[in-house]
Amino acid sequence: MFSINKLKIITIIIFGGVFFNSHANSLKYILNNSLNNAPELLEAKADVDIAVARVNQAQAQHFPILSVTGNKLLGQYHRDSRDYDDNNFIPGLHGELNLYSFGGIESDVERNEKEQLYYQFKYSETKENIAYTISNLYLKALLAKESITVKKRSLDRHNKIIAELNVIARNDEGRISEYVQAEARKILVEQDINHYEKELMTTLSTLSKYTGFPVGESDLVNPFEGMTVSDMYREFTAENNNKNPAYLVSQADIDAKKMGVKVENKKQLPRVNLTGNITKDDRQIGIDVTWDIINFSSLYSVDEKVSQLNAAQQRMDRVIRDIEEARRLSVINIQKSTQKLKILDAQILSSTKVVDFYQLQFNVARRSLLDVLNAEKELSDVELSYATTLNDLRQGMLDYLYAQGTLSHWALNSLTH
């Protein structure tokens, strides 16, 4: 059975044991020290605060409104002189209090509370998305680092071959062509190293944009060290989508849109307000009833809210479909990557033996240099394939956590670095 311990041993052999640096800033450490200060999260937090303010605004419709008024006539004409009013400036107070709105205010409050819940879940979804983006960049940089290690091992083997050929060429000028051939292969390996170093540097630069602090090559370690696939399935598998932020956002959006339809319908009902006016000469109090008997704009607003509700329900179906698909694909990726690692494990051992045998046979003129170089390239390709497949396994585990909506929970769980 291909155990995790065996995988660790093979990884140390291939990558020189450089990925288990206990002093590095692990992915968990990076996530926990960068997520809360991310501009996207601060923006999402501001949206939550805005939603809270809207709830308070809706609730305030139950409270009285007191306004300072001032009136001054600029001109007037009346047939009867007794109808003339004083032209002086008349200060006063106007008060208004809603007595009954047929549930309109209560529905508006509930609608805004649903929207507040929507933005709270949106905050969690944004946190998951940023964590996934950072983790993706981290794994990409880690793969580049591992690829460099593989290519440097190949470069060392080429240098060893060239050193031996250098001695042979000094004593046999007819073997100089072999020396040149080995040098050409070495240059190709150096080009590969340069390519992966560029990819590593650019990825780390992009990663630092999200973290707010520089992430170095020494910080790149296996983020899932100490956690098997079985551990992940057991600890981070949700029974349903009720803990997935994307699902919760869509559900809250539907609830808010339903209340939006209800609010628009309530607006077509009467509103009864208690009103009062006070000036230095007059005191007035009365009941003010407003009811739009004909208001086409209000009817169209109801249609708009119904369409928004239908759109939200369709988004929910798409979100559920995407979550299920992402979960299935991640499981397939994990299974196939694990199986491929077993095959590559055996292939690496065989290719290593082939290189050693061909080298010995070349030394006694039973194999050509081309055979040795081709065997070396095959070994390097297999080791690089192992690094890529190992990255696919990690990517599958990351995708599974993201599909479950538990990536942030994993980052906060048992933080070590």
NUFI-222077 format. One line per 4 residues: number of its first residue (from 1); their letters; for each residue x negated, y negated, z negated of C-alpha. Coordinates in steps of 0.05 Angstrom, whole numbers. Layout:
BEGIN
NUM) a) X,Y,Z | ...
END
This chain:
BEGIN
1) mfsi) 0,0,0 | -25,-69,18 | -28,-101,-51 | -37,-174,-68
5) nklk) -103,-158,-103 | -130,-126,-40 | -107,-187,0 | -145,-232,-49
9) iiti) -208,-191,-43 | -206,-192,33 | -192,-267,32 | -252,-279,-13
13) iifg) -296,-237,33 | -274,-274,96 | -271,-344,68 | -329,-340,20
17) gvff) -287,-347,-43 | -282,-422,-35 | -207,-426,-42 | -201,-410,-116
21) nsha) -234,-473,-144 | -204,-483,-212 | -223,-557,-211 | -186,-574,-148
25) nslk) -121,-614,-146 | -73,-559,-127 | -11,-570,-85 | 32,-569,-148
29) yiln) -12,-622,-179 | -8,-665,-116 | 68,-659,-112 | 78,-676,-184
33) nsln) 33,-737,-180 | 59,-765,-114 | 134,-749,-108 | 161,-798,-160
37) nape) 124,-857,-129 | 140,-842,-57 | 173,-902,-22 | 227,-856,7
41) llea) 245,-833,-63 | 245,-904,-91 | 291,-924,-34 | 337,-865,-51
45) kadv) 336,-886,-124 | 357,-956,-103 | 415,-926,-64 | 437,-891,-128
49) diav) 435,-957,-166 | 476,-990,-111 | 528,-934,-117 | 531,-945,-192
53) arvn) 543,-1019,-181 | 600,-1003,-132 | 633,-959,-185 | 629,-1017,-234
57) qaqa) 658,-1064,-181 | 717,-1017,-169 | 730,-1010,-244 | 727,-1086,-252
61) qhfp) 791,-1092,-209 | 828,-1075,-274 | 798,-1136,-308 | 827,-1206,-305
65) ilsv) 799,-1257,-257 | 792,-1329,-282 | 775,-1384,-233 | 763,-1459,-241
69) tgnk) 804,-1499,-192 | 805,-1571,-170 | 854,-1607,-124 | 854,-1676,-95
73) llgq) 901,-1701,-41 | 867,-1738,16 | 932,-1760,49 | 1007,-1749,46
77) yhrd) 1072,-1775,74 | 1142,-1762,47 | 1208,-1792,68 | 1229,-1794,-4
81) srdy) 1181,-1834,-47 | 1196,-1789,-106 | 1161,-1732,-71 | 1093,-1765,-73
85) ddnn) 1041,-1732,-117 | 984,-1764,-154 | 922,-1774,-110 | 875,-1764,-169
89) fipg) 829,-1703,-175 | 866,-1650,-215 | 822,-1597,-248 | 852,-1532,-272
93) lhge) 846,-1458,-284 | 874,-1400,-244 | 881,-1330,-274 | 900,-1264,-242
97) lnly) 909,-1194,-271 | 930,-1132,-234 | 990,-1100,-267 | 1003,-1043,-219
101) sfgg) 971,-1019,-154 | 1005,-951,-144 | 939,-916,-159 | 900,-958,-109
105) iesd) 848,-982,-158 | 840,-913,-190 | 830,-882,-122 | 778,-934,-105
109) vern) 741,-919,-170 | 743,-845,-156 | 719,-855,-85 | 659,-895,-109
113) ekeq) 644,-843,-162 | 642,-790,-107 | 595,-834,-67 | 551,-843,-128
117) lyyq) 547,-767,-134 | 531,-764,-59 | 471,-811,-68 | 447,-773,-129
121) fkys) 445,-709,-88 | 414,-749,-31 | 358,-767,-79 | 346,-694,-93
125) etke) 348,-677,-19 | 298,-732,-3 | 253,-705,-57 | 256,-635,-26
129) niay) 243,-663,43 | 182,-702,21 | 156,-642,-18 | 163,-600,45
133) tisn) 127,-651,88 | 69,-656,39 | 66,-580,32 | 66,-571,108
137) lylk) 8,-619,115 | -28,-585,58 | -22,-516,90 | -44,-544,157
141) alla) -106,-574,125 | -119,-509,88 | -115,-469,153 | -165,-517,185
145) kesi) -212,-508,126 | -206,-432,130 | -218,-434,205 | -281,-475,195
149) tvkk) -305,-422,145 | -293,-367,196 | -329,-404,251 | -388,-421,205
153) rsld) -395,-347,190 | -396,-334,264 | -448,-390,272 | -492,-357,219
157) rhnk) -489,-291,257 | -507,-326,322 | -566,-360,288 | -590,-293,263
161) iiae) -586,-263,334 | -622,-324,363 | -677,-320,310 | -690,-248,330
165) lnvi) -687,-264,404 | -736,-322,393 | -788,-273,368 | -774,-225,426
169) arnd) -776,-281,478 | -845,-304,455 | -873,-235,470 | -830,-220,531
173) egri) -815,-279,578 | -765,-235,615 | -719,-238,555 | -715,-315,555
177) seyv) -649,-311,594 | -618,-272,536 | -641,-326,489 | -608,-379,532
181) qaea) -544,-338,536 | -541,-333,460 | -553,-408,454 | -494,-421,501
185) rkil) -448,-378,458 | -473,-414,396 | -455,-482,427 | -384,-457,439
189) veqd) -378,-438,365 | -404,-507,345 | -351,-539,390 | -297,-498,354
193) inhy) -324,-521,287 | -321,-593,310 | -249,-584,333 | -226,-555,266
197) ekel) -265,-608,227 | -229,-663,266 | -162,-629,252 | -179,-623,179
201) mttl) -199,-697,173 | -138,-723,209 | -91,-679,169 | -122,-700,103
205) stls) -115,-773,125 | -41,-763,140 | -33,-726,74 | -62,-784,35
209) kytg) -8,-829,64 | 44,-790,25 | 3,-777,-38 | -22,-847,-49
213) fpvg) -91,-820,-67 | -145,-786,-26 | -141,-710,-20 | -208,-677,-7
217) esdl) -229,-611,24 | -244,-584,-45 | -171,-596,-65 | -147,-545,-14
221) vnpf) -133,-479,-48 | -82,-424,-40 | -18,-456,-68 | 15,-389,-81
225) egmt) -44,-358,-118 | -17,-314,-174 | 53,-309,-145 | 72,-248,-103
229) vsdm) 128,-248,-52 | 168,-205,-100 | 158,-256,-155 | 183,-311,-109
233) yref) 245,-272,-89 | 261,-255,-161 | 250,-325,-190 | 270,-372,-134
237) taen) 328,-338,-98 | 394,-374,-108 | 459,-335,-111 | 493,-385,-65
241) nnkn) 482,-454,-34 | 508,-492,-95 | 437,-510,-115 | 413,-530,-47
245) payl) 409,-607,-43 | 427,-608,31 | 491,-568,17 | 508,-611,-44
249) vsqa) 499,-675,-4 | 546,-650,50 | 598,-627,-1 | 595,-694,-38
253) dida) 601,-730,29 | 665,-691,45 | 694,-707,-24 | 678,-781,-16
257) kkmg) 709,-782,54 | 772,-749,28 | 778,-803,-24 | 765,-855,30
261) vkve) 827,-831,67 | 867,-834,2 | 843,-905,-13 | 864,-930,56
265) nkkq) 933,-900,48 | 939,-932,-21 | 922,-1000,9 | 989,-997,47
269) lprv) 1027,-996,-18 | 1048,-1057,-58 | 1003,-1091,-109 | 1033,-1127,-169
273) nltg) 992,-1181,-202 | 1004,-1227,-260 | 982,-1298,-240 | 977,-1363,-279
277) nitk) 955,-1434,-267 | 937,-1488,-317 | 924,-1561,-306 | 927,-1621,-353
281) ddrq) 998,-1633,-333 | 1026,-1564,-313 | 1030,-1492,-338 | 1052,-1437,-291
285) igid) 1056,-1361,-299 | 1088,-1311,-252 | 1088,-1244,-218 | 1056,-1239,-150
289) vtwd) 1076,-1179,-106 | 1039,-1166,-40 | 1059,-1112,9 | 1037,-1107,81
293) iinf) 1099,-1085,117 | 1064,-1088,185 | 988,-1084,187 | 960,-1049,248
297) ssly) 889,-1059,224 | 905,-1017,162 | 933,-961,205 | 871,-959,247
301) svde) 829,-958,184 | 865,-895,162 | 850,-863,230 | 777,-883,222
305) kvsq) 772,-850,153 | 805,-787,178 | 755,-782,235 | 697,-793,186
309) lnaa) 724,-736,144 | 727,-690,204 | 655,-708,222 | 632,-694,150
313) qqrm) 666,-626,152 | 630,-609,217 | 564,-631,187 | 577,-584,129
317) drvi) 586,-525,177 | 520,-544,211 | 483,-550,145 | 507,-481,122
321) rdie) 487,-451,189 | 418,-484,186 | 406,-461,114 | 424,-389,130
325) earr) 381,-389,193 | 321,-419,157 | 327,-367,102 | 330,-309,152
329) lsvi) 272,-335,193 | 229,-345,131 | 242,-273,108 | 224,-247,177
333) niqk) 161,-288,178 | 140,-262,110 | 153,-189,129 | 118,-192,196
337) stqk) 59,-231,169 | 49,-181,113 | 51,-124,163 | 2,-159,210
341) lkil) -47,-172,153 | -51,-97,141 | -69,-86,214 | -120,-142,215
345) daqi) -150,-116,150 | -168,-50,184 | -188,-86,248 | -237,-131,211
349) lsst) -271,-71,179 | -276,-36,247 | -301,-98,283 | -354,-111,230
353) kvvd) -380,-40,239 | -381,-48,315 | -423,-112,309 | -472,-77,263
357) fyql) -477,-16,308 | -485,-57,371 | -539,-98,338 | -578,-36,319
361) qfnv) -569,-7,389 | -591,-73,420 | -654,-71,379 | -672,-4,410
365) arrs) -650,-26,480 | -587,17,481 | -540,-42,485 | -543,-107,523
369) lldv) -541,-175,489 | -474,-187,523 | -445,-127,487 | -469,-155,420
373) lnae) -443,-225,435 | -375,-198,457 | -370,-156,395 | -387,-216,353
377) kels) -334,-258,387 | -283,-203,377 | -299,-202,303 | -294,-277,298
381) dvel) -227,-276,335 | -199,-224,288 | -222,-263,227 | -190,-325,256
385) syat) -127,-287,269 | -128,-264,197 | -133,-336,174 | -75,-356,219
389) tlnd) -32,-298,196 | -48,-313,123 | -25,-384,137 | 39,-357,169
393) lrqg) 52,-318,105 | 44,-380,63 | 87,-420,112 | 141,-366,106
397) mldy) 140,-371,31 | 143,-447,35 | 201,-444,84 | 238,-395,38
401) lyaq) 231,-442,-22 | 255,-500,21 | 315,-460,48 | 334,-442,-23
405) gtls) 328,-515,-44 | 279,-494,-99 | 214,-525,-73 | 214,-581,-125
409) hwal) 231,-531,-179 | 172,-488,-158 | 126,-549,-160 | 148,-565,-231
413) nslt) 144,-493,-253 | 80,-472,-290 | 40,-531,-265 | -33,-512,-260
417) h) -91,-541,-223
END
